[in-house]
Amino acid sequence: MRAPVFLLGLLFSASALADSPLTSIDFHDAYPGEPAVAEAKQGDLERVYAFLAGGASNDRKLAAMTALGWGRPEVPTGFVAFLARTPDLAPERLTASQLTPSQLFALGYLLALAQHLELTPLRPGRHGLLSEKPEALLAQAARAQKQDFTVQYAWALVRAQAAMADQKTWCRVFSLPRGVERAFPPAKRNLKPAALSLAHAYLDEYEASCPGSRSAATQKLAERNQLYSVTLVGAHVLAGAQAGVVVWDITDATTPKAMHDGFICRGLVVDSTAWHGCEREVVRWDGARFKRYLPRTKNPGATYYEPMLGPDGALWVRLGAQTWRYDAASDSFKVLKAPWKRAPAAAIFFDGQPWTIDFMAGLTRGAQDLALASADYPAKDPRNFSVDATGALWVEDFGAGLLRWDGARFVQQPGLRDKGTGVAVDRARGLRLLLHYTDGLLVQREGRPDAWVDLKSAEYLRGLAYDADTGELWVASEKGLLQLRPDGDGWSRRSWQVR
């Protein structure tokens, strides 16, 4: 989540096929002895249709419907045809007034399961029940069954499903079903407690989207410690985090000096000033305060400002295909024409030329293409560039660890087989430090065997900063900052977390 390494699992998709209130709650698991559930799993639609059309309780019907699965438009189509047999009508002539409230509930929920991504009618602009929106049918059923907890809860789930379309309304995914629970004391609920627990296991994840909730505060704290970059500037160490930027006094691990709210921020030091690119803005820390630049008001659509050094040593910022250069005289950013044709996943200026990475496609060096799995680049998954203190160019590769440019081609650095996320070289100490995304730090010293520093407990290690004066290493991890100090033949460590 720097073109950085590995935002795996970081971003959410409101339209994810199997992550939604309707597709992620298997009520049938709470009704293992229900014959209709077994029939639904076996695909005996005729028996299930008869069960849904009959006088069974609505909680049992809900269990049978989730057992049928989702994304199956043939199921509600077949149910309408089944219901139309009794009045001997063509299915398109069947109306809502001819159904019982329980049948209307079943049809509305089946339609919602079939059309869960958009909740649109199966046959828009046509006649009949299949031209109705699922939410409209369930609203009718809910009005007719105001004291039926299952119906009210199912209607709330369908409205929660609609709220998934915009991250700004994700709080409703939690609050709508929870509001139904508040309106019905346990004694008046006709849904098994085990079924409700299954719903909570999914829906409670969205409580953190509700401002002011305890979960929101807990999540915000966790996201302040979920780090993507670490930079050192004077007496301060700055962490680019999931929830913004955190500034620490380098001598005080107890309380941050300052914090700035943002989303997925990554840092770079230019002329002794720390800059961070975030989702909606670029942020500068001048040693005392933050200042915002290039604010975005529209939905950013999973794109982020990426700070980088320009060819003249000035700050450049990329955002997709757009590029700006910072002008210190006016303290503002000026649009410029970038030297790449399309938006790169990562970019750097090195040896007088622009270098870019096209995700899973290849690298470029000026006008030269460097094919993946070739003599020029013998790996397949480059993610990011970096330059060490000796001036060597490196590529962090998810499948091959770290590769160094030798002036003619990239050469894989021995020691890491995959998931390289950072490198630091200290020639005076004869030291090379290689960071692995999940395992920890590989220490390579001249004349000594390689040694691992196990950092698995920090989970994901996304970046490092090395202080050549002290020999200390700072690591940005999923669980906060790690400060590693040389200690004899090993390393002592200290954890820095916002608490």
N, C-alpha and C positions, 0 to 999 in steps of 0.2 A: 502498500500500500505503500521515494526518490526515483525516480522511475522505480522507486526503491524496490528494494528487494522485497519480495514475496509478500504480497498482500493477500495471500491465500486465505479464504474464509473471512476476509475483512469486510467486504462490501455486501450489502443485502440487496436482493432483488424483489421488488414488490410483486412481480409476476412469476416468481420461482414456481416451477411446476408442482413440487411436492412440499412446499412450505407455505401453508395458509390455514386459516381456521377450518375450512371445509375439508381439506385433504390431509391434515395432520392429526386429527382427533378421531381415533378409531373407537367409537362408542361400543361397537360390537364386542370388543375385548372384555367388557364388563358384563356381557350376557353370554357366557360360553355354553350354557345349556339351552339356549333358545333355539327351537327347531328352525324358525325362519332364518336365523343367522346361518345355520348350517346349509340350508337350501340356497341362500344367497351366495355363499362361498362355492357351492357346487354348480352355480349357474342355472338353477331351476327357476327361471323367471316367471313362469306361469303360476307356480305355487307362491312365489313372493308377491306377485301382483295381487293374488287373491287375499293374501295376508294383509297387505297394505290397504286394500279396499274394504276390508272387514272391520270388525269391532274391537280389535286388539288395542291395548293401551298405546299411547303415542310414544312412550319411551322405548317400547319393544319395536315399534315401527322404525324409530330413529336408528336403533341398533341394526336392524335388517338393512336399512338403506346404506349405512356406512360400510356394511359388509359387501355390498354390491360394487363398491369402488367409485371412482370419479373419472371424469372425462369420457363418459359413455353416453352420447346423445341417444343411442338406440333404446336406452332403458326408459326414460320418461316418454319417448315416442310410443313404445310398446305399452306403457301403463295407460296412456290416454286411449289407445285402441282397446285395451281390456275394459276400461271404464265405459267406453261407448257401446259395448255389447248389450248391456242391460236395457238401455232405452232403444237399442237397435238403431243407432245413428252412425253416420259417417264420422270418424274422429274429429274432423274439422268443425263439425256442427255442435260438438259438446261444449257446454258453457259452464262457468264456475257455479252458477246457481243450481245446477243439476248435481253437484257434488256435495257430500257431507263436509263439515269443517275439517274432520280428520283426513278425508281423502284430499282435500285442498292442501292441507299441510304436507302430506306425503308427496303430492305432485310438485309443489313449490320447492321442496328440499331436493327431490330428484333432479329437477331442472337446474338448481343451483350447483349440485355436484357435477352435472354434465357440462355446465357453462361457467365453471368456477373462476376462470381467468378474467372474464369480462362481465359476467352475470347478465348477458343479453338474451333475448328470446331465441329459441331454436329456429323459429321461422318468422322473422320480422316482416311486418307488412302483410302478413297473411291473416286468414281467419282462424279462430279456434284458440284453445288454451295454449298451444305451443307458440303462439305469437305474443304471449304475455311474458313480462319479466319475472324471474323467480321471486324477487323481493316483493313485487306487487301481490303475487298469489299468497306468499307467506304473511303479508300484512293483513290480507283478508282473513286468513285462517287465524291469525293472532287476535284480531278484533272479535271473532266469533268464539274464541276459547281463552278468554282473559285470565281464567283461573288455572290454566294448564301450564305448569312450569316448563315442561319439555317443549311445547310449541313456542312459548315466549323465548326460551333459551335458544332454540334453533333459529328463530327470526333474528335474534341478536347476533348470532354467529354469521348469518348471511350479511347483515349490515356491517359487521366487523370485517368480513371478506372484502366488501366494497371499500372499506377504509384502508386496505392494504395498498391501494393504487397510489397513495401519496404518503411519503414518510412523515409529513407534517401531521397526518391524522392517525398515526399508528397508536396513539394513546387510546383511541376508540376500540382498537382490537382487544384491549384489556378491559376498558371501562364499560362497554355495552353489555357483555355477558355478566360482568360483576354487578352491574346495576340490577339485572334480573334476579340475581341471587339475593341482593339486599331486599328486594320486594317480596320474596317468598321465604318465610322461615323454613328451616329444614323439614319440619313436620308436614309442610304443604307441597313439598317437591316430589314429583312423580318420576324422577330420574335417579337411578341408583347412585349412592355416594361414590362408588368405585368409578362410575362413568364420569362423574363430575371431577374426580381427581385426575382422570385422563385429560380432561379439558384444561384443568389448571396447569398441568405439566407443560402444556404448550402456551397457553394464553398468558401465564404469569411472566413470561419472558418480555412481554410488551409493557409491563407496568413501568419499566424504566423510561418509556417514552412519554410518561405523564409528568409534566413539570411539578416539582414540589413533593413528589412521592419519595418514600424511603429508598425504593429500588433505583430511582433516578439519581439520588445522591450517591448510592453505592456504586452505580455504574460510572458516574462521572469521576469518582475517585479512582476506580480501576483504570479508566481511560487516561487519566493523567499519568499513570505509571506504565501505560502501554506505549512503548517508545519506538521511534523510527530513525532517530538520528541523535548524535551527541556532538557538541562543539565546545571548544575551550576559547575563552576570550578574557585575557587579563585575569582578574580574580574570580571570574565567574565560569560556571559550567552550565550550558543550556541544553535542554532536552526537548526535541521535537516529538510531540506526543499525539495520540489519537484525539485527545481533547484540547490540544493547543500547544502552548510553549511554557515550559517551566524553567525558571532561573534559580540556580543555587549559588550561594557564596561557597567558594571552593574549600573553605575551612569549616563549614557548618552543614552537616547532613541532617539536622533536626527539622528545620523549617525552611521552605523555599523563600528566596528573597522576593520573587515576583512571579505571577502567573498570568497568562493571556489565553482567553478562551478561543478555540478554533477547532478545526477538524482536519486530522491527518496532516501534520506539519513536519517539514524536514528542513534542516538548517545548513547554512554555509557561512564561513567567515570570509569577508572581503575587507581589506584595509582595516583590520582590527575591529570590525563591526560585524555583529551577528545578524544574519538575515534568515527568515524562515518563509518558505512557501507553503501555504495552506489551501484548503478547498476554496475559500471565498476571498482570500486576501493575501498580500505579502506583508510581512511584519518585520520591523527593524527594532533591535534592542541596542540602545546607545550607551549602555552601562548604568542607566538610571531609570529609563522608562521605555515603553513600547510606542511605536508609531505605525499606523496602518497605511497601506498603499494599494492601489488597484482593486478597490472593493467590488465585489460582484453581488448583485441583488437577485438575479434570475437563478432558477434551479441549475446547479453546476453540472449535473449529469455525470458524476464520477470522474471529473477531471480536476487536476490540482496544479497550482503554480509550482514550477520547478526552478529554483535558483541555480545559476551556474556562472562560471567565470568566462567572460568574453575573450576574444583574441587579444585585446589590449589590456587585459587584467581588470576591466571594469565589470560590474555586476550585470549580468543578463538574467532575464526571467522568461521561461517558456510556459505556455498554457496551450496544450494541443498544438495547433499549427501557428499560433500567434507568438510573437517574441517582442520583448521590450529591453531597452538599455537604460540603466539608471544614470541620470545626469545629476552629479553632486551639486553643481552650481545652482540649479533650480530646485533641487531636492524633489525631483519627480522622475517618472519613467516616460521614455519616448519610444514610440513604436518604431521598429526597424524591420528590414527585410532579412529574414534568416537565410543562411546559406544551405538549407536543406529543403527538399521538394515537398516532403510530407512530414507530419508530426512524428518525431521519433519517440521511442520508448525511453531512450537515454541519449544524451549528447554531451560532448566535451570538445574543447579545443586543445590539441596537442601537436607539438612539432610543426606549428604554423598551419594546421589543417583542422577542419571540422570532422569529428568522428561521430557516428551515430549507430544506434542499435534499433533495428526493426524487430519487434518482439516475435520470436520463433521463426524469423524469416532470414536474418542475416545482419551483417555489419557493413558500414561504409567508412572509407578513409578518403576524405575529399571526394573526388569523382570515381574512386575505385571501390568496387563491390568486393567484400570478403565473404565468400560463401561459407555456410555452416558445414561442419564435418569435412573440411578441405585442408589442404596443406597450409593455407593461410590462417585458418581458424579450425583446429581439430576437435571442436566441441559443438554442441547443438542447442544450447539454451542460455545465451548471454542475457544478463539482466541489467548490469550497471558498470560504469567506468569509475576508476579512481586513479590518482597519481600519488605515489608514495614520496617520502622525504628526500629520496635520492633522485627524483624526477622520472621514475619508471612508470609506464602506463600499465594498468591492470584491468582485467575484465572479471567481474564476478559472474560465475556461471552456475545455474542451478543443477546442472547435470554433471559438471566436471570440476567444480571447486573454483580455483583461481588460475587465470592465465596471464602471463606477462608478455608484453611486446618486446621482442629482441632486436628491433630495427628492421626486420624483414618479415616476421611472422609472429603469431602468438604461440607461446610454449606453456604447456600445463605445468604448474608448480607442484612438485612432488609433496605428498603429505596429505592433501585433501582430495578425496575422490569426487565430492559433490558439494553443493549448497554453500559455496563461499560467499560471505557477506562483508568481508573487510580484510585489509592487510595494512600492516605498519612495519616499516623497516628502520632500524637504528644501526647505521654502519659503524658508529663509534663503539657500540657495545657488541657488535657482531651478532645482532639479534633480528629475527624476522618473526612476526606474529600473524598468524592466519586464523581468521574467525569463521567458524562453521555455524550455520543457521540454527541448528538444534543441539549440537553436541558440546560445543565449547570452544576453547582456544588451543591451537597447536603452536607450541613454542619451538622455534628452530634457532639453535645457537651454533656458531662456528665451532667445530671440533667436538660437539656433543651430540648424543642421540636426541631425536625429537621427543618432546614431552607434551602430554595433554593436560590442560586444566579443565576439569569437568564442570560445565556450567549448565547441565541439562535442567536443573531445577528452575532456571530462569526462563525455560521454555523456548522462546524465539529470540535470537540474537541478530539484530538488524543493522548494526553499525558500530563503529569504534572511533575513538580519538586518542592519540598517543601524545604524551608530554615528554619530549626528548630531554628536557632539563631534569625532571625527576625520575624518568623511567616508568611513570605510572600510566596505566591504560584504563580508559573509560569505555564501557560497553553499554549500548542502548538495547534493552531487553523488553520482553513482554511484561516483566515484573518490576520494572523500574531501572535505575542506573546501577551499574556495578563498577566499583573502583577497585582495580587490581594493582597491588604494589609489590615490587620485587622483595622477596624475603628469603635470603640465602639462596638455595637452589630452587625454591618454589615461589609461590605468589600468595600473599594474603589478600583477602577480599572484604569489601564493605558494601553493603546495600544502601542505596539512597532511594527513598520512596516518599511520595506525598501521602500523608496520613490524616 
